[in-house]
């Protein structure tokens, strides 16, 4: 994906074509012709292709999750929606145990390690407030995703 490419987000939050080049500069809870970023609350969906990501990942984190997917890195969950303003953070969680040794070294300083049901994860976090833009979230999480090495699929 070219670095300067811009996207339009429709109200269903699937990445489409360029229509509003300023959309990524609007706050995460913007009010315009687009609705607020609503949470995707579907559970137990299996991602088997890059295209599946848009069904389970909210728009601000989609590019970062695509980068990780392309590098063969499994994510567990992510959240970047209007509810996260109250929580004051957005996050993307990587399955730590599925990482190569090199990527485990990369992951540890990038986020918070935790264990859930005997599986280890690393939570990549960005603090947010009402002024945080979708572009800021996307750029930051993409910069973290870019740090990982390709580990195949």
C-alpha positions, 0 to 999 in steps of 0.5 A, spaced: 500 500 500 502 506 498 504 511 503 500 517 501 494 513 499 487 516 503 481 512 504 474 514 505 470 510 510 463 509 509 458 508 515 459 501 515 466 502 516 469 499 510 475 502 507 473 504 500 475 509 495 478 516 496 472 521 496 474 525 502 481 526 503 480 530 510 476 524 513 483 521 517 484 528 520 477 528 523 476 526 531 474 519 532 468 521 535 466 526 529 459 528 527 458 530 519 455 526 514 458 520 517 456 517 523 460 516 529 465 510 529 460 505 532 463 498 535 464 492 532 461 487 537 461 481 533 464 475 536 467 469 534 469 471 527 474 467 524 479 471 519 481 467 513 483 472 508 485 480 508 478 482 506 475 479 512 479 484 516 474 489 515 468 485 518 471 485 525 476 491 525 474 498 526 476 503 521 482 506 525 486 500 526 484 496 519 491 498 516 495 496 522 491 489 522 492 489 514 500 490 515 500 485 521 496 480 517 500 481 511 506 479 515 503 473 518 502 475 525 496 473 528 491 479 532 486 477 537 482 483 538 482 490 537 478 496 539 478 503 536 471 506 537 467 511 540 466 507 547 474 507 547 474 515 548 471 514 555 476 508 556 481 513 554 485 508 550 485 504 543 488 498 543 490 492 538 492 485 541 497 480 538 497 473 539 504 473 543 505 465 543 504 465 535 510 470 534 517 468 531 523 469 536 525 475 533 518 478 533 517 476 540 523 481 542 520 486 538 513 486 541 515 486 548 517 493 549 511 495 544 506 494 549 503 490 555 504 483 556 498 479 559 496 472 560 489 469 558 487 462 559 494 460 559 495 464 552 500 470 552 498 476 548 501 483 547 497 489 548 499 495 543 496 501 546 494 508 544 492 513 549 486 517 546 481 523 548 476 527 544 481 530 540 484 524 537 483 523 530 482 517 526 489 518 522 493 519 528 490 512 531 492 509 524 499 512 523 501 510 530 498 503 530 501 502 523 508 505 525 508 499 531 505 494 526 511 496 521 516 494 526 515 487 526 518 482 521 515 478 516 514 471 519 510 468 513 503 465 513 
